Amino acid sequence: MDNNEINEVIIVDVKMPFLSMVVFMVKAAIASIPAFIILAIIGGIFSVVLGGIFGGIGGIL
């Protein structure tokens, strides 16, 4: 079976009650807090490593 037909979906409208949308956005905001903490830790480690590598170069010059 070789099906080369392309199916496309176009969303025209999403009907969602306002209160449900508010609850969804609050949940999304709360879920983003741990992700931000993890990214901040990774960024901190990255900056410490780069600071350790390139920090010694400033003393030489």
N, C-alpha and C positions, 0 to 999 in steps of 0.2 A: 504494500500500500504506500504509494507515493503521493502525499498531499502537499502541493505547493501553493495552496490557497492562503492568502494573507488575511487575517481577521483583525480589524481595527475597531477600537472602542473609543467613542467620544462621549465624555460626561458633560451633559448640558446643564443640569441643575442638581443640587443636593439640598433636600428639604430636611432641616434639622431644627428642632425647637431651640430657642435661645438659651434656656436654662441648661439643656444638655450640652450645648456648645460651651457655655461658661464652665461647667464641670469638667469637660474634656480639656479645656485650656489650662485650668488649675492643675489637673493631673499631669499634663505635659510639663508645666512649669516645675512641679515638685519632682518629676522624674528627671529633669535636666540638672538638678542640684548635684546628685552623686556623679554624674558624667562630668560636670565642671570641676568637681574636686579631683577626680582621677586625672583629668587633663592638666590641672594645675600642678599636681604632683609630678607628672611626667615632664612638664615644662620646667619645673624647678630642678629636677635631676639633670635634664639636658643642659640647663644654664650653668649648673655647678660643674658639670663635666667640661663644657666649653670654657668656663672661667678658669678651671684648673689647667687646661691645655694652653690656652692663649694668655693666661695671666702672667706666666713666667716670661713671655716674650717682651712685655712692657718693661721689665726690669733690665733686660739686656740692652734695649735701645735707649 
